[in-house]
């Protein structure tokens, strides 16, 4: 009996993503590794090692695979994304003990995240801009504002192959961001945006449909850039990137995605920066401006943000009303009928939003119940979310006076956070320790402080 193929983890790195794509395309063509190797004149062992991320693919290998699998150049378009990963692997191996080496690498990455935050700290978050942006969005003229001029067949025109490449890159970077946090991925994403994406945006699409798709994908990239800026503590920069994404959805005439950006991204950012009133206004604008075409999952996400704003303002009744709407809407959702960008919003994500509402309302039991629902079904690759939610659970135990549970849960959160390069994770670990400050003389709390100093020194207080 043949050995089962090794399970792949595309979210670990660019190289792992390439390997998973190769396997997916090979299996779609119903070819074995040996058969593909024969067709491309490379060994079956090399095919296996590239798929399992044990070897980098060469240009010749990728070209041959694209031809044999009739991918339209999909693998070749991924090669530039591996360049930095390849350079890093060519450096001399760390000869330190395993634990020490990991700690050193983590410290370097966290320091890089910290330097980025310091560099852009001079870009302030401006809550006063949000009402103007919401008004412009809701009054935007219908119809895409894009040009399809250009000579038909011109090599500079943006075609389906280009769009597929952008789509693949966006999916890869989103996976990597969920797993590692912004510090690990932001430089690669920024280079892609400044290079390939801006090149495509400067050229003409082959059709109006292709133009709308290009602007929608570009909005996705700027949304990701904004989220990474939040994750790096650069809130003013995040605001600028989210607003750029919002303008791109207007150019693509994508009202639904625009409402999501306005409420879920910009509204959450305003909440994060301590401005619940502007957050409420933009979220309600998004709800009203998308009523004609909203899908159940998008409606659930929008109303969840409205509920978060009411919770932050201490309006429990209004908060519960919108949470009820969100629950009922999500129950009506069918995944395949939803836009691709909202399909992540499931019962676990709604439970996460509900937990944050009840935490802000000062109801730890409800917080713990909903966090339990969220953590039970969260994907293990969403390490940053696991860290944030586990830390919030620890804070809720601390508020309840359950110090043993708080410290034990906080240790789990520290372990998750140590796997990322996320400023938000560091911030949540700091907040747990602040919540435990009244019990600082307890031995469990002192031991937790020592654990944080050893495992995640940048979060030590």
C-alpha positions in Angstrom: 0.0 0.0 0.0 1.4 3.5 -1.0 2.3 5.9 1.7 -0.2 8.7 2.3 1.2 12.1 1.1 2.5 14.5 3.7 -0.1 17.0 4.8 0.8 20.5 3.5 0.6 23.8 5.5 0.5 26.6 2.9 0.2 29.3 5.5 3.7 28.6 6.9 5.6 30.5 4.2 5.8 31.5 0.6 7.6 28.3 -0.2 4.9 26.2 1.5 2.3 28.1 -0.4 4.0 27.4 -3.7 4.3 23.7 -2.9 0.6 23.4 -2.0 -0.3 25.1 -5.3 1.9 22.7 -7.2 0.2 19.7 -5.6 -3.3 21.2 -6.1 -2.6 21.7 -9.8 -0.9 18.3 -10.3 -3.9 16.5 -8.6 -6.3 18.5 -10.7 -4.6 17.2 -13.8 -4.8 13.7 -12.2 -1.0 13.1 -12.4 1.2 11.4 -10.0 4.5 12.9 -8.9 6.4 10.3 -11.0 4.3 11.0 -14.1 4.7 14.8 -13.8 8.4 14.3 -13.3 8.7 12.3 -16.5 6.7 14.9 -18.4 8.9 17.8 -17.2 12.2 15.8 -17.3 12.8 16.4 -13.6 12.9 13.6 -11.0 9.8 12.6 -9.1 11.8 13.2 -5.9 12.3 16.8 -6.8 8.6 17.2 -7.5 7.9 15.7 -4.0 10.5 17.9 -2.3 9.2 21.1 -3.9 5.6 20.2 -2.9 6.6 19.6 0.7 8.7 22.9 0.7 12.0 21.0 1.2 13.4 22.6 -2.0 13.0 25.9 -3.8 11.7 25.6 -7.4 14.0 26.8 -10.2 12.7 29.0 -13.0 13.1 26.0 -15.4 11.2 23.7 -13.1 8.3 26.2 -12.7 8.1 26.9 -16.4 8.0 23.1 -17.2 5.3 22.5 -14.6 3.2 25.4 -16.0 3.5 23.9 -19.5 2.7 20.3 -18.4 -0.2 21.3 -16.2 -1.6 23.9 -18.6 -1.8 26.5 -15.7 -1.4 29.6 -17.9 1.8 30.6 -16.1 0.3 30.4 -12.5 3.5 28.9 -11.0 5.9 31.3 -12.8 3.9 34.2 -11.4 4.5 33.0 -7.9 8.3 32.9 -8.3 9.0 36.6 -7.5 7.2 36.1 -4.2 9.8 33.5 -3.2 12.9 35.7 -3.7 13.2 37.0 -0.2 12.4 33.6 1.3 15.1 32.1 -0.9 17.7 34.7 0.2 16.9 34.1 3.9 17.4 30.4 3.5 20.8 30.9 1.8 22.2 32.4 5.0 24.3 30.3 7.3 22.2 28.2 9.7 21.9 29.2 13.3 24.0 27.0 15.4 22.4 28.0 18.7 20.3 25.5 20.6 16.8 25.2 19.2 15.0 27.2 21.9 17.7 30.0 21.9 17.7 30.3 18.1 13.9 30.6 18.0 13.9 33.3 20.7 16.6 35.2 18.9 14.7 35.1 15.6 11.5 36.2 17.4 13.3 39.1 19.1 14.6 40.3 15.7 11.2 40.1 14.1 9.5 41.9 17.0 12.2 44.6 16.9 11.5 45.0 13.2 7.8 45.4 14.0 8.6 47.9 16.7 10.9 49.9 14.3 8.1 50.1 11.7 5.6 51.4 14.3 8.1 54.1 15.4 8.8 55.1 11.8 5.1 55.8 11.1 4.1 57.1 14.5 4.2 60.6 13.0 1.2 59.7 10.8 -1.7 60.4 13.2 -5.1 58.8 13.2 -7.7 61.5 12.3 -11.3 60.7 13.5 -12.5 63.9 11.9 -11.8 62.5 8.4 -14.2 59.6 8.8 -17.5 61.4 8.6 -16.4 63.1 5.3 -15.3 59.8 3.9 -18.6 58.1 4.8 -20.5 61.0 3.3 -18.5 60.8 0.1 -19.0 57.0 -0.1 -22.8 57.1 0.3 -23.1 59.9 -2.2 -20.7 58.4 -4.8 -22.0 58.3 -8.3 -23.0 54.8 -9.5 -20.8 53.2 -12.2 -17.2 52.2 -12.4 -14.7 55.0 -13.0 -12.1 53.2 -15.0 -10.5 53.3 -18.5 -10.5 50.4 -20.9 -8.6 52.4 -23.5 -5.6 51.0 -25.2 -4.7 49.0 -28.2 -6.5 45.6 -28.2 -4.0 42.8 -27.7 -1.4 45.1 -26.3 1.1 43.3 -24.0 0.6 46.1 -21.4 -3.1 45.4 -21.1 -4.3 43.7 -17.9 -5.8 40.3 -18.8 -7.2 37.3 -17.0 -3.7 35.8 -16.4 -2.6 39.0 -14.6 -5.8 39.0 -12.5 -5.4 35.4 -11.5 -1.8 36.1 -10.4 -3.0 39.0 -8.2 -5.8 36.8 -6.7 -3.3 34.0 -5.9 -0.8 36.4 -4.3 -3.6 38.1 -2.2 -4.8 34.7 -0.9 -1.2 33.7 0.0 -0.4 36.9 1.8 -3.6 36.7 3.8 -2.8 33.2 4.9 0.7 34.2 6.0 -0.6 37.3 7.8 -3.1 35.3 9.8 -0.4 32.9 10.9 2.6 35.2 11.5 1.3 38.7 12.0 2.3 41.8 10.1 6.0 41.8 11.2 6.6 38.7 9.2 4.8 39.7 6.0 4.4 43.4 5.7 7.6 44.1 3.8 6.7 41.5 1.1 3.2 42.8 0.7 4.5 46.4 0.4 7.0 45.4 -2.3 4.2 43.6 -4.2 1.9 46.6 -4.0 4.6 49.1 -5.0 5.8 46.9 -7.8 3.4 44.5 -9.5 0.1 45.9 -8.3 0.9 49.5 -9.1 2.2 48.5 -12.6 -1.2 46.8 -13.3 -3.2 49.8 -12.0 -1.2 52.0 -14.3 -2.2 49.9 -17.4 -5.6 49.5 -19.1 -7.7 46.4 -18.5 -8.8 44.3 -21.5 -12.5 44.9 -20.6 -14.7 46.8 -18.1 -15.3 43.5 -16.3 -11.6 42.9 -15.9 -11.2 46.5 -14.7 -13.7 46.1 -12.0 -12.1 42.9 -10.9 -8.6 44.5 -10.8 -9.9 47.4 -8.7 -11.6 45.0 -6.3 -8.4 42.9 -5.9 -6.4 46.1 -5.4 -8.9 47.1 -2.7 -8.2 43.7 -1.1 -4.5 44.4 -1.1 -4.9 47.9 0.5 -7.3 46.4 3.1 -4.6 43.9 3.9 -2.0 46.7 4.1 -4.3 48.6 6.4 -4.8 45.6 8.7 -1.1 45.0 8.8 -0.6 48.7 9.8 -3.0 48.2 12.6 -1.1 45.1 13.6 2.1 47.1 13.7 0.6 49.9 15.8 0.6 52.4 12.9 -3.0 53.6 13.2 -2.7 56.7 11.0 -1.2 54.7 8.2 -3.9 52.1 8.6 -6.5 54.8 8.2 -4.9 56.0 4.9 -4.7 52.5 3.5 -8.3 51.7 4.4 -9.5 54.9 2.8 -7.5 54.1 -0.4 -9.2 50.7 -0.4 -12.6 52.3 0.0 -12.0 54.6 -3.0 -11.0 51.6 -5.1 -14.3 49.9 -4.4 -16.0 53.1 -5.6 -14.0 52.9 -8.8 -15.0 49.2 -9.2 -18.7 50.1 -8.4 -18.6 47.5 -5.6 -21.0 48.9 -3.1 -21.1 45.8 -0.9 -17.3 45.6 -0.4 -17.3 49.3 0.3 -19.8 48.9 3.1 -17.7 46.2 4.6 -14.5 48.3 4.5 -16.4 51.3 6.0 -17.8 49.4 8.9 -15.6 46.4 9.6 -12.2 47.9 8.8 -12.6 51.7 9.4 -15.2 51.3 12.2 -13.1 48.7 14.0 -10.0 51.0 13.6 -11.9 53.9 15.2 -12.9 51.7 18.1 -9.4 50.5 18.5 -8.2 54.1 18.7 -10.8 55.0 21.3 -13.3 56.9 19.2 -16.6 55.0 19.5 -18.9 57.8 18.3 -17.3 58.2 14.8 -17.1 54.4 14.7 -20.8 54.2 15.2 -21.6 56.8 12.5 -19.5 55.1 9.8 -20.9 51.6 10.7 -24.5 52.9 10.5 -23.7 54.6 7.2 -22.4 51.3 5.9 -25.6 49.6 7.0 -27.9 52.1 5.4 -25.8 52.4 2.2 -25.8 48.7 1.5 -29.4 47.7 2.3 -30.4 47.2 -1.4 -27.7 44.5 -2.1 -26.5 43.3 1.3 -26.0 39.5 1.8 -26.7 37.8 5.1 -23.1 37.3 6.2 -22.2 40.9 5.3 -25.2 42.2 7.2 -24.2 40.1 10.2 -20.6 41.6 10.1 -21.9 45.2 9.8 -24.4 44.8 12.6 -21.8 43.2 14.8 -19.6 46.3 14.5 -22.6 48.5 15.3 -23.1 46.4 18.4 -19.5 46.8 19.3 -19.8 50.6 19.2 -22.9 50.5 21.4 -21.1 48.3 23.9 -18.2 50.7 24.1 -20.6 53.5 24.7 -22.3 51.5 27.5 -25.7 51.1 25.6 -26.5 47.5 26.5 -30.0 47.4 25.0 -28.9 48.8 21.6 -25.9 46.4 21.6 -28.1 43.4 22.2 -30.5 44.5 19.5 -27.8 44.6 16.9 -26.2 41.3 18.1 -29.6 39.7 17.7 -29.8 41.0 14.1 -26.3 39.7 13.4 -27.2 36.3 14.7 -30.4 36.0 12.7 -28.7 37.2 9.5 -25.8 34.8 9.9 -28.2 31.9 10.3 -29.7 32.8 6.9 -26.3 32.8 5.1 -25.2 30.2 2.6 -21.4 30.2 2.1 -21.5 29.7 -1.7 -23.9 32.6 -2.2 -21.6 35.0 -0.3 -18.8 37.1 -1.8 -15.4 35.4 -1.3 -14.0 38.1 1.0 -16.8 37.6 3.6 -16.8 33.8 3.7 -14.5 33.8 6.7 -17.2 35.4 8.8 -18.8 32.4 10.5 -20.2 31.5 13.9 -16.7 31.7 15.5 -16.1 35.2 14.2 -19.5 36.4 15.4 -18.8 34.8 18.8 -15.6 36.7 18.9 -17.4 40.0 18.3 -20.1 39.1 20.9 -17.3 38.3 23.5 -15.7 41.7 22.9 -19.2 43.4 23.4 -19.8 41.7 26.7 -16.2 42.4 27.8 -16.8 46.1 27.2 -20.2 45.8 29.0 -18.4 44.3 32.0 -20.1 40.9 31.8 -17.3 38.3 32.2 -19.5 35.2 32.3 -21.0 36.1 28.9 -17.5 37.0 27.6 -16.2 33.6 28.6 -19.1 31.7 27.1 -18.8 33.4 23.7 -15.0 33.2 23.7 -15.3 29.5 24.4 -17.4 29.1 21.3 -14.9 31.1 19.2 -11.8 29.3 20.4 -13.3 25.9 19.9 -13.7 26.2 16.2 -10.9 28.7 15.3 -8.4 27.3 12.7 -5.0 26.5 14.3 -3.4 28.5 11.5 -5.1 31.7 12.8 -2.5 32.1 15.5 -2.9 35.8 16.0 -6.6 35.5 16.6 -6.0 32.6 19.0 -3.5 34.8 20.9 -5.9 37.8 21.1 -9.0 35.8 22.1 -7.1 33.7 24.6 -5.7 36.8 26.2 -9.2 38.3 26.4 -10.3 35.1 28.1 -7.5 35.6 30.6 -8.6 39.2 31.2 -12.2 38.0 31.8 -11.0 35.5 34.4 -9.0 38.3 36.1 -12.1 40.5 36.2 -13.9 37.6 37.8 -11.2 37.3 40.5 -10.3 33.8 39.2 -6.6 34.3 39.4 -5.4 30.7 38.9 -7.5 30.4 35.7 -6.4 33.9 34.5 -2.7 33.2 34.9 -2.9 29.7 33.3 -4.9 31.1 30.3 -2.5 34.0 30.0 0.4 31.6 29.6 -1.4 30.0 26.7 -1.9 33.4 25.2 1.8 34.3 25.6 2.7 31.0 23.8 0.5 31.9 20.9 1.7 35.5 20.8 5.3 34.4 20.8 4.7 32.7 17.5 3.7 35.9 15.8 5.2 39.3 15.1 2.0 41.2 16.0 1.8 44.5 17.9 -1.8 43.8 18.7 -0.9 40.5 20.4 1.8 42.3 22.5 -0.8 44.9 23.4 -3.3 42.2 24.6 -0.7 40.5 26.7 0.2 43.9 28.3 -3.5 44.4 29.0 -3.9 41.0 30.8 -1.0 42.0 33.1 -2.7 45.3 33.8 -5.9 43.5 34.7 -3.9 41.3 37.1 -2.1 44.3 38.7 -4.4 44.3 41.8 -3.2 40.7 42.5 0.5 41.4 41.8 1.5 40.0 45.2 0.0 36.6 44.4 2.6 34.0 43.5 0.8 32.9 40.3 0.8 36.5 39.1 4.5 37.0 39.9 5.3 33.7 38.1 3.3 34.9 35.0 5.3 38.1 35.0 8.5 36.1 34.9 7.2 33.9 32.2 6.3 36.9 30.0 9.8 38.4 30.6 11.4 35.2 29.5 9.0 34.2 26.6 7.9 37.6 25.3 10.1 40.3 26.7 8.6 43.2 24.7 5.2 42.6 26.4 6.7 42.6 30.0 5.4 45.4 32.3 
